[in-house]
Amino acid sequence: MTDEFLPRTLPNDATEHTRSVTSRPIPQFDPADFDRAQRGLIAQHDTGVIEGPLWPAWDINRWSFIEQGAPNPDTVHPSLWRQAQLNVIHGLFEVAPGCWQARGYDISNITFIEGRDGWVIVDPLTNTATAAACLELANRHLGERPVTAVIYTHSHLDHFGGVLGVTSQDDVDAGRCQVIAPEHFLRETVAENLLAGMAMNRRALYQFGPLLPPGPRGHVDSGLGKCVPLGVPGLIVPTVDITRTGEELVVDGVRIVFQMTPETEAPAEMNFFFPDHQWLCMAENCSHNMHNLIPIRGAQVRDSLSWSTYIDDAIELFADDTDLMFASHHWPRWGNDDVRGFLARQRDLYRWIHDQTLRLANHGHVATEIAEMLTPPADHYEESHTVGYYGAMVHNVKAVYQRYLSWYDGNPCHLNPHPPVEAGTRYVELAGGADALLASAKAAYDSGDYRWVAELVNHLVFADATNTEARALLADAYEQLGYQSESATFRNAYLMGAQELRHGHPPRNPAANRGLVRALPIDQLLATVAMRLNADDLGGVDLAINLVVSDLDERWFVGLSHRALRYRIDKQVDDADATVTAARETLTQVVAGERTLDDAIDSGDLTIDGDGGAFRTIIEHLDVFLGGFPIVEP
Ligand SMILES: [Zn+2]
């Protein structure tokens, strides 16, 4: 081996193989996208730097290397570069008289609608700091108004996490601000952000790449927007649930007709129409890229058939009367014909992926084969909003396959394979040892077959994570794969893999979404308790606890049997081991580890009648999760 693959700290140049990809011409996409993205600019944030409690939540200047009109660097796919140029445009924009958006200060958009008495806000971004900064920008340039309503279009964090930056729990409790969301919003939020939250947050770093240094060899975009902000999310539980299509509300004097779209881009999501203005909000069901049928951060797989059908329903319900469409990512579309054309392409894209994947699956092809077979036809690529800057076709095909046929491809070889370390060790032995494997991988690298390099050397890294040559070669391969990726999320994942192979993974600090835990109803809080139960040494333990949540006047039964927890509201048992009484806040603090059980008992905030050890057994067996777990190494 040469020293070419010894560990290096700086990114590599593009290889000739990568340059042959990044110099390839792309379709002549609609130049009007740039006009749409800049139309109605009123003002920009003074500095572009939005301070957070500990560090800046956002700094759009980090991407100032992305110049409008500049050609793509040879380390960035030309099509992704174009999207990155669109997503770096930022400011407060007038979308229509009475409707404004702040874009480019978070991954998502915040929309301000002028109500009779104040602001009706659609989707208050991801965190408090960015949301507050955008509200301040709107108030300063458009006139100060109180926030009278917040609408969450769906259950993803970047559409509600900044709510405390635009209103407060007190204002909501006092009726000064209502919070409107699709039904099951809270259930789905908890499922996605808490039950699988630790794993998903870590994987999301690979999807969005916030730890990658911005630059032509680093972070350029996230496809759906520039990047995710850094900060702590909050949550206010909705006060109004929307439950059916056609439901109409007058929100601070603004008439809104809702369309339910469950199981689409999010499990709980809705579009809505403003009949007095001819505006259509498509939430995140339509955006200016091919979306994810399953994101690489992990999520429940989405229903592409429903997704397409709901877009078609939106066309039937609203398109005749629509003059403007806006969404919670990217720029709006103006004019009835333009909106119709846009919606139709988005509708047909998701239907095409769905139908063609299943057609090929019914011939017996497996997901990895279909992913190679289904290259997007040129007529799907005439508009950039169908390109996979966020989703990727090879990934979306697998999502459709998974939804109908599971991750398992039917070949019993894959029913129960060895896990990575076990398989890696055996593959390295089969290859004739580490040096022989590396020699073969190096030849593949020189020929530009980076996918094969990754597969081969990944086995070696999992067999021996201390092999510096292996780590370096795998990092180099990931890097070229990243440079070649049209999908921003693929690019981010590959470049994160390279970065962590070279510099290690982030520190393993205890992590928790405590801002979200605080707002949880008790059934959701208990769901997180059950998920955290470390059941290894709870064999034979049977517990029955009556739980009284004093401030909510709720009575729960909590049982433990066969190492699993169960719970039920409005049930108490006579022969319980103990009755535990506390307010929700105290319970939340104890569960979150912010306060010990003894402290809660000593202060009188929590009382236990009966066997004091029963409840303690549960609390003492709650697992604690550490962020920063390794991904590209064992
Ligand atoms: Zn979003």
Residues whose N, C-alpha, C, O or C-beta is under 5 A from the ligand:
A	BS01	ZN	S108 H156 D158 E284
